[in-house]
Amino acid sequence: MSSLIRIVAAIFIPPLGVFLTVGLGTDFWINLVLTCFFWFPGMIHAIWIIAKHDRA
């Protein structure tokens, strides 16, 4: 899946961007909690996870 689509998803719905990248793993649940408490940390975490997995 295109990185651009995942990053756009991460901006609007951060857990969706993480899910499209890593599935229902630990990173998804961490992102869900961050997004529920504060939107901005969830968005930053999602973009970081997507960028980390694109380099690997």
N, C-alpha and C positions, 0 to 999 in steps of 0.2 A: 504494500500500500504506500502511496506517495507520502513523503515526509510533510509536504505542504498541507495535505488534508489532515494529518494527525496533529500538526501544530495549530491549525485553525480550530480543530475540535478541542485541543487543550486550552485555547483561549476562552472559548465559550462554555465548554463542559469539560473541565480538566479530567475527571475520572474516565471519560470516554476516550480521550487521547491516550491515557495510560493503558486502558484496556486494549485498544487497538494495537498497542506496541508490545505489551508483555502478557496480556491476558489477566486472569483472576489470581494474580500472585500477591506477594507481600507489598510490592510497590503500589498496586492498585488500592489495597485497603488503607495504606498510609495516605495516599492521595485523597481518598474518599473522606477520611477523618480531617485532613487539612482543609479540604474544600468546605466541609460542613461547618467548621469553626470560622475560618476566614477564607474568602475567595482567592485573594492575591497569593498567599503561600501555596495553595493548591495549584494555581496556574503556573507558578514558577517551578514547582516540583515536577509537574507534568512536562513542561518544556525541557527541563533538565534530563528527565528519564528518556524522552524521545531523542534528544541529542546524544545521550550516552549510548543508546542502543544503535543509533545510526553509524557511529564511529566504529563499533565492534564488528 
